[in-house]
Structure formats: C-alpha cells, structure tokens
Amino acid sequence: MGTLLAISDLHISYAENREIVRGLRPESADDWLIVAGDVAEQVADVEWALGLLAERFARVVWTPGNHELWTMPADAVQARGVERYQAFVEMCRRIGVVSPEDEYPVWAGEDGPVTVAPLFLGYDYTFRPEGAGNKAQALEIAHASGVVCTDEYYLHPDPYPSRDDWCRARVAETGARLAAAADPAAPFVLVNHYPTVREPTRVLRYPEFAQWCGTELTADWHTRFPTAVMVYGHLHIPRITHYDGVRFQEVSLGYPREWRRHGHPHGLLRKVLSASERV
C-alpha cells in the first residue's frame, strides 16, 4: 500500500536543490506526491522537475507558487498572468500531472479515502502588518522596512487589474467548486502554496512579508469544508500546527542557505496523513 507524500518550494534554479530533486524517489510504486508550488521560475525547469517526478510516482499533484507565475526576462515563455497559469495547466496535462483545473483525485491508500484538492488562490494583502488599515498602508510599511516581495515586479495579474482582484476571483470560483465536491466520507486534503489561515505567518522573521502569504477570505475553509489536512509551503518553515483540530502542514524544502542550517531531520518527503508525526 502506498503513501501520500508532499513537498514544496523546490527552487531548482539552485544547483543543490536540482540535485535533491534528481534523487527524490518513492518508497512504493503506489506512492503519490503533492508538490505545493515554487518549483522554479522558468517554464522549462518546472516541466523538467514535474516530468521527472511524474515518471517515478504513481500520481503527482501540483499547485503553483508565486515563483512559477513570475515572468522573468530570461524565460523563453513570456506569457503573463492568467495566460501563464494556463500554460502550466496545459503542460501538466501533457505530462500527466494533476493541476488545480483538473478533477480532484481521491486517495484510497493508507489512511484514506481523502480527496486531494490542489488550489490556486493567491493573496490579497489582508495579512497586514501592525498599524496598516489597508493595502496601501501595508505596502508603505513594507517599502519603508525594505521587505518587499519580488512579486511586485514579476508576478503580473493580466487581465485582472491587480493581484488581489485575481485572488478574489480565484477564491470565489474555488470555494464554489469545493462546496460542490465536499464529501464527509472522503474529506479534503487542501493543497495551496499559501496557508489558508493567517496564524502560520505569525512566526515570520519579517512580519511585513505576511501580506504576500494568503487571504483572510479562506480563514474558515478548514471548518467550512470537511478537511483532514491543509498542506502548504511558501514560508520555508517546515512544521505541523493545528487549528480547530485540523492539521496544517508546511512542507517546503527551501533555499540551500536555509536547509543547510538544519538539514532534513524529518526527511525530504513528508507523510501527509501520518497521525504520529507532530513536528
């Protein structure tokens, strides 16, 4: 019987991380792998990594991070915003990877059944730093502190007027889809690059960065919808926390300068449904 595994923030533009991805392998031919975003910035690199993993794991489920959605000058694919996201969806379908636009697969293996729901939601600047009453004030505080996400320069929301407009549209569409698919007999494993609640961002070294880490619009999703686990990345703080009795699991690899400090004490691939893991 296979295992449902997860990882995020592979950042394979770093040679050390690319070598780690080369070495990722399942323990069983039935293992599934969740990849919760930030594989790389260039489309070709993302396709290489996901294609390699899709050849090794019984099923790979991917959701985009902010880095995939950057339009970098060196990338051969210069699509922006929704067009760029759709290019990734088409790529995933070509190589057999499940994306947020596909039917949610049901994991029937160990500790199942659960419905694996890859989400693409974005952020809307509602995780604001102290003293900010609106987006403009939150951004002003961030710029004054020198903590500004690169998204402000490379993540384009086209054709939406802003990233927060794109986020609100995705939240509305995804919420309706989850409501239609909800089944208490096969609760969701919600997979998003960002946490669906703000609490995990409270431990950030730079609190100004939280505004690029999610939306308050999803704060009740883990209780509104039957949820076994919420899997996310982005924060580069791999750990497990619980909110309203629901397990939230950050599964990032992170940058080499980060993982070199602590190594990989709990392994590279994290068991999503392991009730005994409390890290």
C-alpha positions in Angstrom: 0.0 0.0 0.0 1.4 3.4 -1.0 1.8 6.6 1.0 0.6 10.2 0.3 3.6 12.4 0.4 4.2 16.1 -0.1 7.0 18.7 -0.7 7.1 22.3 -1.8 9.5 25.1 -2.6 11.9 23.0 -4.6 13.6 26.1 -6.1 15.6 24.1 -8.6 17.3 27.2 -10.0 19.8 26.4 -7.2 22.1 23.5 -8.4 22.0 21.9 -4.9 18.2 21.8 -5.0 18.1 20.4 -8.5 20.3 17.5 -7.3 17.9 16.9 -4.5 15.1 16.6 -6.9 17.1 14.2 -9.1 17.3 12.0 -6.0 13.6 12.0 -5.0 12.1 8.6 -5.3 9.0 6.8 -3.9 9.3 4.0 -1.3 6.5 2.2 -3.1 5.2 2.0 -6.6 1.8 3.2 -5.2 3.1 6.5 -3.6 1.5 9.8 -4.6 3.4 13.1 -4.4 1.9 16.5 -3.7 4.1 19.4 -5.0 2.8 22.6 -3.4 4.4 25.2 -5.6 7.6 27.1 -6.2 9.3 24.5 -8.3 11.2 27.1 -10.4 10.8 30.4 -12.3 11.2 29.2 -15.8 8.6 27.0 -17.6 11.2 24.6 -18.9 12.6 24.0 -15.4 9.2 23.3 -14.0 8.4 20.9 -16.8 11.7 19.0 -16.2 11.1 18.6 -12.5 7.4 17.7 -12.6 8.0 15.4 -15.6 10.8 13.6 -13.7 8.6 13.1 -10.6 5.6 12.0 -12.7 7.8 9.2 -14.2 8.6 8.0 -10.6 5.4 8.4 -8.6 2.1 6.8 -9.2 0.5 10.3 -9.3 1.8 13.8 -8.9 -0.5 16.7 -7.8 0.8 20.2 -8.3 -0.4 23.7 -7.5 1.5 26.9 -8.5 3.5 29.0 -6.2 4.4 32.6 -6.8 7.7 31.8 -8.5 6.1 29.8 -11.3 4.0 32.9 -12.1 6.9 35.3 -12.4 7.5 36.4 -15.9 11.3 36.7 -16.0 13.2 38.3 -18.9 15.4 35.2 -19.4 12.4 32.8 -19.7 11.6 31.6 -23.2 7.9 31.8 -22.3 6.9 35.4 -21.8 3.2 34.8 -21.0 1.8 36.8 -18.1 -0.9 36.3 -15.5 -3.8 34.0 -16.4 -2.2 33.1 -19.8 1.0 31.9 -17.9 -1.0 29.9 -15.4 -3.0 28.2 -18.2 0.3 27.3 -20.0 1.3 25.4 -16.8 -2.1 23.7 -16.7 -1.7 22.6 -20.3 1.9 21.4 -19.6 0.7 19.4 -16.6 -2.0 17.7 -18.7 0.6 16.8 -21.3 2.9 15.1 -18.8 0.2 13.5 -16.6 0.3 15.8 -13.6 -2.9 16.9 -11.7 -3.3 20.7 -11.6 -6.0 22.9 -9.9 -8.0 22.8 -13.1 -8.5 19.0 -13.1 -10.9 16.7 -11.3 -9.9 16.3 -7.7 -8.4 12.8 -7.3 -9.3 10.5 -4.4 -6.5 8.9 -2.4 -7.8 5.5 -1.4 -4.5 4.2 0.1 -3.1 4.4 3.7 -5.4 6.4 6.0 -7.8 7.2 3.1 -10.0 7.8 1.5 -9.4 11.5 1.1 -10.0 13.9 -1.7 -6.8 15.7 -2.8 -7.8 19.3 -3.8 -5.0 21.4 -5.3 -6.0 25.0 -5.0 -4.7 28.1 -6.7 -5.9 31.1 -4.7 -3.2 33.8 -4.4 -3.2 36.6 -1.9 -5.0 39.9 -1.4 -2.8 41.9 1.1 -5.2 41.2 4.0 -2.5 39.7 6.2 -1.4 43.2 7.0 1.4 44.3 9.4 0.5 46.0 12.6 -0.6 49.6 12.0 -1.8 49.1 8.5 -5.5 49.6 7.9 -5.5 48.9 4.1 -3.3 47.6 1.3 -1.7 50.9 0.5 -0.6 51.3 4.1 0.6 47.7 4.3 2.8 48.3 1.2 4.1 51.6 2.5 5.3 49.9 5.7 6.9 47.1 3.7 8.8 49.5 1.4 9.9 51.6 4.4 11.3 48.4 6.0 12.9 47.2 2.9 10.9 43.9 2.9 9.1 43.8 -0.4 8.2 40.6 -2.2 9.7 40.2 -5.8 6.1 39.5 -6.9 5.6 43.3 -7.0 7.9 43.3 -10.0 7.5 40.0 -11.8 4.1 38.5 -10.9 1.6 40.1 -13.3 -2.2 39.6 -12.9 -3.2 40.2 -16.5 -6.0 40.5 -17.4 -7.0 41.4 -13.9 -6.3 44.9 -12.7 -4.4 43.7 -9.6 -3.1 40.6 -7.9 -5.8 41.0 -5.2 -8.5 41.1 -7.8 -7.2 37.9 -9.3 -7.1 36.4 -5.8 -10.7 37.3 -5.1 -11.9 35.8 -8.4 -10.0 32.5 -7.6 -11.4 32.3 -4.1 -14.9 32.7 -5.3 -14.5 30.1 -8.1 -12.6 27.6 -5.9 -15.0 28.0 -2.9 -18.0 27.1 -5.1 -16.1 24.1 -6.5 -15.1 22.8 -3.1 -18.7 23.2 -1.9 -19.9 21.1 -4.8 -17.3 18.4 -4.3 -17.4 18.2 -0.5 -17.9 14.6 0.8 -17.5 13.9 4.6 -16.7 10.3 3.7 -13.6 11.4 1.8 -12.5 14.7 3.4 -10.2 17.1 1.7 -6.5 17.4 1.7 -6.4 21.0 0.8 -3.2 21.9 -1.1 -2.3 25.5 -1.6 1.0 27.3 -1.9 -0.1 29.6 0.9 -1.7 28.7 4.2 -5.5 29.2 4.2 -5.3 30.9 7.7 -3.0 33.7 8.8 -1.8 32.1 12.0 1.3 30.3 10.5 2.6 33.7 9.3 2.9 35.0 12.9 6.3 33.4 13.2 7.8 35.1 10.2 11.1 37.0 11.0 9.8 39.9 8.9 6.1 40.3 9.6 5.7 42.8 6.7 6.1 39.8 4.4 2.8 38.2 5.6 0.8 40.3 3.2 2.1 38.2 0.3 1.2 34.9 2.1 -2.6 34.4 1.7 -6.0 35.9 2.2 -8.4 36.2 5.1 -11.2 35.1 2.7 -10.2 31.4 3.3 -9.9 31.6 7.1 -12.9 29.3 7.7 -12.3 26.8 4.8 -10.8 24.1 7.0 -14.0 24.0 9.1 -16.5 25.1 6.4 -15.4 22.1 4.2 -14.7 18.6 5.6 -10.9 18.8 5.9 -8.4 16.1 7.0 -5.2 18.2 6.4 -4.2 21.5 4.9 -0.8 21.3 3.1 1.1 24.5 2.1 4.6 25.9 1.6 5.9 29.4 0.8 7.0 30.2 4.4 10.1 28.0 4.3 9.3 27.0 7.9 8.5 23.2 7.7 6.3 22.3 10.6 2.9 21.0 11.7 0.4 23.1 13.6 -3.3 22.6 14.3 -6.2 25.0 14.1 -9.7 24.0 15.2 -8.5 20.4 15.4 -7.3 20.4 11.8 -3.7 19.6 10.9 -1.8 22.2 8.9 1.5 21.0 7.4 4.2 23.2 5.8 6.3 21.0 3.6 8.9 23.3 2.0 12.5 22.3 1.0 13.5 26.0 0.8 16.7 27.6 -0.3 20.1 25.9 0.2 21.2 28.6 2.7 18.1 27.6 4.8 18.2 23.8 4.7 21.9 23.7 5.3 21.4 25.1 8.7 19.1 22.3 9.9 19.5 19.6 7.4 16.5 17.4 6.8 15.7 15.8 10.2 12.3 14.7 9.1 13.1 13.7 5.6 12.5 15.5 2.3 9.1 14.0 1.5 6.6 14.4 4.3 3.8 12.0 5.1 0.5 13.9 4.8 -1.7 11.5 6.7 0.7 10.4 9.4 -1.1 11.0 12.7 2.0 10.1 14.6 4.1 13.0 13.1 4.0 16.0 15.4 6.8 18.3 14.2 
